[in-house]
Amino acid sequence: MKLLYENNLKLKDIEIVPSLSDFSLEEIDIKTKLSENLILNIPIIFSHSDTKSDMAILMARCGGIGVINKKISYEEQILEVDKVKRSQNGVISNPFYLSPNNYLYEAEKLMHDYKISGVPICEAKKLIGIITNRDMRFENDYSKKIYEVMTKDDLITAPEGINLDQAQEILKKYKIEKLPLVNDKYHLKGLITTKDLEKQIKYPDAALDSQGRLLVAASINYCNDNFIEHAANLLNSSCDVLVMDNIHAYTSNFMKKLKDLSNTFPKAIIVAGNITTTDALKDLFKIGVRIIKIGFKKIPHASSLLNCYKLAEKNDVFLISSFKNNFINNNLLKILSCGASACEIKDVTLNRNDIKIMTERLKKEMFYTGRKNITDLHKNSEIIIKK
């Protein structure tokens, strides 16, 4: 990165110098790396104070990631994370199931809460049936036991370990929506659904974990005494990223709590911030944090990013731009050129079309300035001061 001036710069004070575009617009890649195990297909993180599962699902399907807010109860936050993880799967490795002695109203509530159309029925772990919306369609008495209504004869199953192409053929052949996976003892080991296979086609850019589930993050309320226990519960619920932040994170109390979190979960992906100086970045790096949020309303944002990027690049640290109105003035290209690997949106609400417009604009601006990918923006951007 060639830097002509770096002090007291706001984003509006700088421009990116165009260079040769020896590639097509279709070749531009806006995938971004935030750690070895966290790669987003678009450089956008949504962290509104009201973010719950619906917005986190939308963001992940578009290729980014949403942060479930911390202003809800621990139980509700874990439930919201679980909703995201269960909203789309390759193979559901821990599917919900009920017993034959559960009631229809319990099945209906489970299907309603998680927007699913059926639930396997097991007895002593052994699959004995399945209940679906079709089974319950004409039922008026929801106090009945599930075994009175469920489908139990001629169940179509597949062995665990089956690949998705084979599963799709079985689903198509028997015209069913759910394919339970069982072991040699007929114990339920997984579930594949047509809905999940269709979502893979419908959302090709979705940000997924290694099991084909949507990525999701959760914000940690470190002021609570049992925040470490809650973090453990979030990770056990397959939360991909823990976010510990404050408008001013460079305080002794914050750093102590962050160190406790990092030491307790050394393999967890942790995002921390907000900071604006290289001294703060050094201290967060020493704690073990590798993804750091940059931004404070009274500090020029371009200068903060540029100065911190110099140190971050040397230490394999990734920066997230966390600044009010990041997108109001179409600053994404500048933010990424200043060294951010992703941009946090926290002051507006978005829909799928908004995100599409943002990413398409970014690709066009990258083409016009001769930048093929995010690494190219970091390494080869020449930044000048507007006069």
C-alpha positions as CSV (number, residue, x, y, z in Angstrom):
1,M,0.0,0.0,0.0
2,K,1.4,3.4,-1.0
3,L,0.4,6.1,1.5
4,L,0.9,9.7,0.6
5,Y,-0.5,11.2,3.7
6,E,-1.9,9.6,6.8
7,N,-2.7,12.1,9.6
8,N,-6.2,13.4,10.5
9,L,-7.9,11.9,7.4
10,K,-11.6,11.3,7.1
11,L,-12.9,9.1,4.4
12,K,-14.3,12.1,2.6
13,D,-10.7,13.5,2.4
14,I,-9.3,10.7,0.3
15,E,-9.6,9.1,-3.2
16,I,-8.3,5.9,-4.7
17,V,-6.1,6.3,-7.7
18,P,-7.2,4.1,-10.6
19,S,-4.8,1.5,-12.1
20,L,-4.9,-0.9,-15.0
21,S,-7.9,-3.2,-15.1
22,D,-6.6,-6.3,-17.0
23,F,-9.6,-8.4,-16.0
24,S,-13.4,-8.5,-16.5
25,L,-16.0,-7.3,-14.1
26,E,-17.2,-10.9,-13.7
27,E,-13.7,-11.9,-12.4
28,I,-13.8,-9.6,-9.4
29,D,-13.8,-11.5,-6.1
30,I,-15.1,-9.8,-3.0
31,K,-14.6,-12.8,-0.7
32,T,-12.8,-11.8,2.5
33,K,-10.8,-13.6,5.1
34,L,-11.1,-12.8,8.8
35,S,-9.3,-15.9,10.1
36,E,-8.2,-19.3,8.8
37,N,-11.7,-20.6,9.7
38,L,-13.8,-17.5,9.0
39,I,-14.2,-16.6,5.3
40,L,-17.1,-14.4,4.2
41,N,-18.3,-14.1,0.6
42,I,-19.0,-10.4,1.0
43,P,-17.1,-8.0,3.3
44,I,-20.2,-7.1,5.3
45,I,-21.1,-7.7,9.0
46,F,-24.5,-6.7,10.4
47,S,-24.6,-5.7,14.0
48,H,-27.7,-3.6,14.7
49,S,-28.8,-3.3,18.3
50,D,-32.0,-5.2,17.4
51,T,-30.4,-8.0,15.3
52,K,-32.0,-11.4,15.8
53,S,-32.1,-14.6,13.8
54,D,-34.1,-13.3,10.9
55,M,-31.6,-10.6,10.0
56,A,-28.6,-12.9,10.8
57,I,-30.1,-15.5,8.4
58,L,-30.5,-12.8,5.7
59,M,-26.9,-11.7,6.0
60,A,-25.5,-15.2,6.0
61,R,-27.5,-16.1,2.9
62,C,-26.2,-13.0,1.1
63,G,-22.6,-14.1,2.1
64,G,-21.9,-12.0,5.2
65,I,-22.6,-12.6,8.8
66,G,-25.0,-11.2,11.4
67,V,-24.3,-10.6,15.1
68,I,-27.1,-11.6,17.5
69,N,-27.4,-8.7,19.9
70,K,-26.6,-8.9,23.6
71,K,-29.7,-6.9,24.8
72,I,-31.8,-10.0,25.2
73,S,-31.7,-12.8,27.8
74,Y,-29.0,-15.5,27.6
75,E,-31.6,-18.1,26.9
76,E,-33.2,-16.1,24.0
77,Q,-29.8,-15.3,22.5
78,I,-28.9,-19.0,22.4
79,L,-32.3,-19.8,20.9
80,E,-31.7,-17.1,18.2
81,V,-28.3,-18.6,17.4
82,D,-29.8,-22.1,17.2
83,K,-32.5,-20.8,14.8
84,V,-29.8,-19.5,12.4
85,K,-27.8,-22.7,12.5
86,R,-30.9,-24.8,11.9
87,S,-32.3,-22.6,9.1
88,Q,-30.1,-24.2,6.5
89,N,-28.0,-27.3,6.5
90,G,-26.2,-29.8,4.3
91,V,-26.7,-32.7,6.6
92,I,-28.5,-32.0,9.9
93,S,-26.2,-33.8,12.3
94,N,-28.3,-33.3,15.4
95,P,-31.9,-33.1,14.2
96,F,-34.8,-32.4,16.5
97,Y,-36.9,-35.5,17.4
98,L,-39.9,-36.2,19.7
99,S,-41.1,-39.4,21.3
100,P,-44.4,-41.1,20.3
101,N,-45.8,-40.0,23.7
102,N,-45.4,-36.3,23.1
103,Y,-48.5,-34.4,22.1
104,L,-49.5,-32.9,18.8
105,Y,-49.4,-29.4,20.2
106,E,-45.7,-30.0,21.1
107,A,-44.9,-31.0,17.6
108,E,-46.9,-28.1,16.2
109,K,-45.0,-25.6,18.4
110,L,-41.6,-27.1,17.5
111,M,-42.4,-26.9,13.8
112,H,-43.7,-23.3,14.1
113,D,-40.8,-22.0,16.2
114,Y,-38.2,-23.4,13.8
115,K,-40.1,-23.1,10.5
116,I,-39.8,-26.8,9.8
117,S,-42.4,-29.1,8.2
118,G,-41.8,-32.3,10.1
119,V,-40.1,-34.0,13.0
120,P,-38.6,-37.6,13.3
121,I,-40.1,-39.7,16.1
122,C,-37.7,-41.9,18.2
123,E,-38.0,-44.3,21.0
124,A,-34.8,-45.1,23.0
125,K,-32.9,-43.4,20.1
126,K,-34.5,-45.7,17.5
127,L,-36.4,-44.1,14.7
128,I,-40.0,-45.4,14.7
129,G,-41.8,-42.8,12.6
130,I,-42.1,-39.2,11.4
131,I,-44.8,-36.6,11.9
132,T,-45.3,-33.8,9.3
133,N,-47.6,-31.0,8.5
134,R,-49.4,-33.4,6.1
135,D,-50.1,-35.8,9.0
136,M,-51.6,-32.9,11.1
137,R,-53.4,-31.1,8.4
138,F,-56.9,-32.3,9.2
139,E,-56.4,-32.8,13.0
140,N,-58.4,-30.6,15.3
141,D,-57.5,-32.2,18.6
142,Y,-53.9,-31.3,19.4
143,S,-54.1,-33.1,22.7
144,K,-53.7,-36.4,20.9
145,K,-50.4,-38.4,21.3
146,I,-48.1,-38.3,18.4
147,Y,-48.2,-42.1,17.9
148,E,-51.9,-41.8,17.0
149,V,-51.2,-39.6,14.0
150,M,-47.6,-40.1,12.8
151,T,-46.4,-42.0,9.7
152,K,-44.8,-45.2,10.9
153,D,-45.1,-47.7,8.0
154,D,-42.8,-47.9,5.0
155,L,-40.4,-45.2,6.3
156,I,-37.8,-44.2,3.7
157,T,-34.4,-43.8,5.3
158,A,-30.7,-43.8,4.2
159,P,-27.5,-44.9,6.0
160,E,-25.4,-42.2,7.7
161,G,-22.5,-41.1,5.5
162,I,-24.6,-40.8,2.3
163,N,-23.6,-37.9,0.1
164,L,-26.0,-35.1,-0.9
165,D,-26.2,-36.2,-4.6
166,Q,-27.3,-39.7,-3.5
167,A,-29.7,-38.2,-1.0
168,Q,-31.3,-36.0,-3.6
169,E,-31.9,-39.0,-5.8
170,I,-33.8,-40.8,-3.0
171,L,-35.8,-37.7,-2.2
172,K,-36.8,-37.4,-5.8
173,K,-37.5,-41.1,-6.4
174,Y,-39.9,-41.4,-3.4
175,K,-41.3,-37.8,-3.6
176,I,-40.5,-37.1,0.0
177,E,-39.3,-34.0,1.7
178,K,-37.3,-35.5,4.6
179,L,-34.7,-38.3,4.6
180,P,-33.7,-39.6,8.0
181,L,-30.2,-41.0,8.3
182,V,-29.8,-44.1,10.5
183,N,-27.0,-46.4,11.6
184,D,-27.2,-50.2,11.6
185,K,-29.2,-50.2,14.8
186,Y,-31.7,-47.8,13.2
187,H,-30.8,-45.0,15.5
188,L,-31.4,-41.6,14.1
189,K,-28.0,-40.0,13.2
190,G,-29.0,-37.2,10.8
191,L,-31.5,-35.7,8.5
192,I,-31.5,-34.3,4.9
193,T,-34.3,-32.2,3.6
194,T,-35.4,-31.0,0.2
195,K,-35.8,-27.6,1.6
196,D,-32.1,-27.4,2.6
197,L,-31.0,-28.7,-0.8
198,E,-33.2,-26.1,-2.5
199,K,-31.6,-23.4,-0.3
200,Q,-28.2,-24.3,-1.5
201,I,-29.3,-23.6,-5.1
202,K,-31.3,-20.5,-4.2
203,Y,-28.5,-19.0,-2.1
204,P,-25.2,-19.9,-3.8
205,D,-23.2,-17.2,-2.1
206,A,-24.3,-18.1,1.4
207,A,-21.6,-18.0,4.1
208,L,-21.5,-21.5,5.5
209,D,-19.7,-23.5,8.2
210,S,-18.0,-26.9,7.5
211,Q,-21.3,-28.7,8.0
212,G,-23.2,-26.5,5.4
213,R,-25.0,-24.4,8.1
214,L,-25.2,-20.6,8.0
215,L,-22.5,-18.6,9.8
216,V,-23.7,-16.6,12.9
217,A,-22.0,-14.5,15.5
218,A,-23.2,-13.4,19.0
219,S,-22.3,-10.3,21.0
220,I,-21.1,-11.0,24.6
221,N,-22.3,-8.9,27.5
222,Y,-19.0,-9.0,29.5
223,C,-20.4,-6.8,32.3
224,N,-22.3,-9.9,33.6
225,D,-20.4,-12.0,36.1
226,N,-21.3,-15.3,34.3
227,F,-20.4,-14.1,30.8
228,I,-17.7,-16.8,30.5
229,E,-20.3,-19.5,31.2
230,H,-22.7,-17.9,28.7
231,A,-19.9,-17.8,26.1
232,A,-19.4,-21.6,26.6
233,N,-23.1,-22.2,26.0
234,L,-23.0,-20.1,22.8
235,L,-20.1,-22.1,21.5
236,N,-21.8,-25.3,22.4
237,S,-24.8,-24.1,20.4
238,S,-22.4,-23.9,17.4
239,C,-22.1,-20.1,17.4
240,D,-19.2,-19.4,15.0
241,V,-18.0,-16.1,16.3
242,L,-18.0,-14.3,19.7
243,V,-18.0,-10.5,19.6
244,M,-16.9,-8.6,22.7
245,D,-17.1,-4.8,22.1
246,N,-17.6,-1.4,23.6
247,I,-17.6,2.1,22.2
248,H,-14.2,2.5,23.9
249,A,-12.5,-0.9,24.4
250,Y,-9.1,0.3,25.5
251,T,-9.8,0.2,29.3
252,S,-8.2,-2.0,31.9
253,N,-11.6,-3.6,32.8
254,F,-12.4,-4.5,29.2
255,M,-8.9,-5.8,28.6
256,K,-9.0,-8.0,31.7
257,K,-12.4,-9.5,30.7
258,L,-11.2,-10.0,27.2
259,K,-8.1,-11.8,28.4
260,D,-10.3,-14.1,30.5
261,L,-12.4,-14.9,27.5
262,S,-9.5,-15.5,25.2
263,N,-7.6,-17.7,27.7
264,T,-10.8,-19.8,28.4
265,F,-11.5,-20.4,24.7
266,P,-8.2,-20.2,22.9
267,K,-9.6,-21.9,19.8
268,A,-12.7,-19.7,19.5
269,I,-13.0,-17.0,16.9
270,I,-13.2,-13.7,18.9
271,V,-13.8,-10.2,17.6
272,A,-12.9,-7.4,19.9
273,G,-13.1,-3.6,19.8
274,N,-13.6,-0.7,19.3
275,I,-10.2,0.9,19.3
276,T,-8.4,3.5,17.1
277,T,-4.7,3.4,18.0
278,T,-1.8,1.1,17.4
279,D,-1.0,0.9,21.1
280,A,-4.5,-0.5,21.7
281,L,-4.1,-2.9,18.8
282,K,-0.8,-4.2,20.2
283,D,-2.4,-4.9,23.5
284,L,-5.3,-6.7,22.0
285,F,-2.9,-8.7,19.9
286,K,-0.9,-9.7,23.0
287,I,-4.1,-11.0,24.5
288,G,-4.6,-13.3,21.5
289,V,-7.3,-11.5,19.5
290,R,-6.8,-11.6,15.8
291,I,-10.0,-9.8,14.6
292,I,-10.2,-6.2,15.8
293,K,-12.9,-3.5,15.3
294,I,-11.6,0.0,14.4
295,G,-13.7,3.1,15.0
296,F,-14.6,5.9,17.3
297,K,-16.8,8.8,16.3
298,K,-14.3,11.6,17.3
299,I,-11.3,10.1,15.6
300,P,-10.9,10.5,11.8
301,H,-11.7,7.0,10.4
302,A,-9.3,6.8,7.5
303,S,-6.3,7.7,9.7
304,S,-7.3,5.1,12.3
305,L,-7.6,2.3,9.7
306,L,-4.4,3.3,7.8
307,N,-2.3,3.5,10.9
308,C,-3.6,0.3,12.5
309,Y,-3.3,-1.6,9.2
310,K,0.4,-1.2,9.1
311,L,0.8,-3.1,12.4
312,A,-2.1,-5.5,11.7
313,E,-0.5,-6.6,8.4
314,K,2.7,-7.5,10.1
315,N,1.0,-9.6,12.8
316,D,-1.7,-11.4,10.8
317,V,-4.5,-9.4,12.4
318,F,-7.6,-8.6,10.5
319,L,-9.5,-5.3,10.8
320,I,-13.2,-4.6,10.8
321,S,-14.4,-1.0,10.1
322,S,-16.9,-0.1,12.8
323,F,-18.0,3.5,12.1
324,K,-21.4,5.2,12.1
325,N,-22.8,5.7,8.6
326,N,-20.3,3.4,6.9
327,F,-22.5,3.1,3.9
328,I,-24.4,6.4,3.8
329,N,-21.8,8.0,1.5
330,N,-20.9,4.8,-0.3
331,N,-17.5,4.5,1.4
332,L,-17.0,0.7,1.2
333,L,-14.2,0.9,-1.4
334,K,-12.3,3.5,0.6
335,I,-12.8,1.5,3.8
336,L,-11.4,-1.7,2.3
337,S,-8.6,0.2,0.6
338,C,-7.5,1.7,4.0
339,G,-7.0,-1.9,5.3
340,A,-10.3,-3.2,6.6
341,S,-11.2,-6.8,5.7
342,A,-14.9,-6.2,6.4
343,C,-17.3,-3.4,7.2
344,E,-19.8,-3.4,10.1
345,I,-23.2,-2.0,9.5
346,K,-25.0,-1.0,12.7
347,D,-27.0,2.1,12.1
348,V,-29.4,1.1,9.3
349,T,-31.7,-1.7,8.5
350,L,-31.2,-3.7,5.3
351,N,-33.0,-6.0,2.9
352,R,-31.6,-8.5,0.4
353,N,-31.9,-5.9,-2.4
354,D,-29.9,-3.3,-0.4
355,I,-27.1,-5.7,0.1
356,K,-27.1,-6.7,-3.6
357,I,-26.9,-3.0,-4.6
358,M,-23.9,-2.5,-2.2
359,T,-22.0,-5.4,-3.4
360,E,-22.6,-4.7,-7.1
361,R,-21.5,-1.1,-6.6
362,L,-18.3,-2.3,-4.8
363,K,-17.5,-4.6,-7.7
364,K,-18.0,-1.8,-10.3
365,E,-15.8,0.6,-8.2
366,M,-13.1,-2.1,-7.9
367,F,-13.2,-2.6,-11.7
368,Y,-13.0,1.1,-12.4
369,T,-10.0,1.4,-10.0
370,G,-8.2,-1.8,-11.2
371,R,-8.6,-3.9,-8.1
372,K,-9.5,-7.6,-8.6
373,N,-9.9,-8.7,-5.0
374,I,-9.8,-7.6,-1.4
375,T,-6.1,-8.4,-1.1
376,D,-5.4,-6.3,-4.1
377,L,-7.2,-3.4,-2.4
378,H,-5.0,-3.8,0.7
379,K,-1.7,-4.2,-1.1
380,N,-1.9,-2.1,-4.2
381,S,-4.2,0.8,-3.5
382,E,-2.7,4.3,-3.9
383,I,-4.4,6.8,-1.7
384,I,-4.3,10.5,-2.3
385,I,-5.7,13.6,-0.5
386,K,-8.5,15.5,-2.1
387,K,-7.7,19.2,-2.5
